[in-house]
Amino acid sequence: MLTIKDKKRYSRHILLDEVGELGQQKLKNAHVLVIGCGGLGCPVLQYLAAAGIGQLGIIDDDRVDVSNLQRQILFTENHAGALKVEAAKEVLTRLNSQLKIETYPTRLSADNALDLFAKYDVIVEGSDSFSTKYLANDAAVLTNKPLVFGSIFKFEGQVSVFNYKNGPTYRCVYPEPVSEAEMPTCSEVGVLGILPGIIGMFQANEVLKIILDLGNVLSGKLLIYNSLEASQILLPFAKNEAIKISELIELDLSCTIPSIPEIDYSAYAEAKEIYFLVDVREQEEREHFSLGGLHIPLKELLANPQVLAAQENLVLYCASGKRSAVGVKALIEHFPLKKIVNLKGGVSAVIFTES
């Protein structure tokens, strides 16, 4: 039952005929799991906590970095280095002391997804990993849970609700997995800080609609929002009955470039005098942090690999190792007799190693 404190706190909800005390009680009874405590997860969690969701689950194995603060609004400079799930719990508890929050400082996997999803009524997917998105989709289907999807890229975001009342799923829109090696992350191409806030609020709105059974849920519809144009496109899509999900398989989409030789930073640092280092990132990234070496953005390198014809023992690096892997593959094809390797994990791995 709603307490006197509840009725005062959520009075503006209760005043809505479509919500009322019964609706607020539904929110209080609800259990919502949020996958990812980053740009999307932060606004989702903040608004669900404020709305009075009774129990929130947060799963994320990452730690707060100062580069997150431009968009991950739950965190402050004092949280740098802390586990995101614990920092989020601290902030959300101060926002709403009545919340019950379960934290899972790990990544979603085939081993834990089904048991985890079974504990919650609605699942919110806010990760930046395609393999996690497919895993969450399939686990939602197998546990019969609605999945509120969000995705961002530079200035554009997408929102939809999958597996709602046995409706279309993520695989109905994206049947073939996209290699994460071919899709750069926010750390590689950037993102307008306010964009995940906008998309995250759309996601939180869908969660409330699902719990309260209000309005038209974004099932079978993909909302595409462009922040530069302030435009929205709503694309309908149907359920593909041919797609059958009978088991949970964790996809490895980290890189579709086979047999790329790699070297980790510690091994490189021990013998760096024998290597020729090449930075394939953009100028803005290099100005922020650099390991040195020759700077040739990937597009320029692919257009003119001959620029490195005179060099031996090449080590290429980027932000995460994805773009540089593309460069390594291209150079190996062009110079099959040269030793050319990728710096494993890129600059991100180096910063983590030295921190």
Phi, psi and omega in degrees: 000153176285134176276171176300322178296319177300313184297325178287314183297319186254027185301326181288332171291313185297329178295337178286124180302327183285348180247288178065186180294324180297317179294319179295327176294323176299318178296319181294329181275348188283149175239121183235131177255129178248121179266113181098126180243050181250219184302322178276316184298324182300307179292326176301309181297319182296315182285326177291322177297316180294328183285345177098022173300130188293317182223129177245138171247140180230123177239124180189135181257007186270164176247155181290133175238150182300334178290347178282336194292341179294340184221340184264089198285352178283340190257154176238175179301329181292344180272354183306128181093345181279154173298134183299321183295324180285321177296319179296317179299318180300313183291316183293326178293325176291328178290319183213100185291346181275353182293147166252122184235125175254129179250143180229093183281062181210173177267153175292135182218170177296336182282331185245347189298312186294315179296321181292312182298328182298339182274352189235156181272323182226140178248133177247124182256115182226028181278172175249025183240126178294323179297323177292322180297316178293320179297315180296319178301311184292322177293324177296320178295314184291335179256001178059052179242142173289141182241116180268113189260141173217148180208145180225152175205110177059270182240008187228144179225161179230146177220141173199171175236122183253152177058032178275116183051048178064028180277190182301155182242176179303323181290342176287333177268317182234077184294328181256125179300143176261134179297131176292342176290335183265351181241104182294154180268177178301327181291345182258323183243349180085166176206140175296124190304325184282341184301309178299333175295317180295312182292321178298323177291323173301317180296314179299322178299318179294323178300313180296319178299320180295312183294320183271353183055053182243147171063200180253108179293145182285053175266129183074016179220135176248115178270125178245121183246129177251115185287335180284329180260351188052042184245152177231138174237135179246110183257120178282150174211151185255162177287134177267102185292344180285341181278118180241130179245112184242346179210163182261116179238128180273117182278142173257097182251016186298327180193127179262007179269107187284151168054041176274121179292138183229159174222136178276166189296321182297319178293321178295316184297327181290333184225034188293342180293341181266354183253154173250112188271136180230125178263117184258013180281179176275163184301320181298322179293318182296323180294329180288316181198137183215145172266001183089202181084177179285134181261115174222102178307147188306318181300319179293322180295316180294328179285333183214070180295341182297344180298339179254017184300327185273355186261150178238165175050060185278138170237120179257143176218157175216206182287316186233354182099355183281307181294320180295330176297322176297318179295319178299314180300315181295319181291323178297320178294327182277324181233075187297342183265352180277153171272115183226123184229161179257137175284111187299125178080351176062203181301324181302318180292325181292313180300318180294321181295323184273348183277000000 
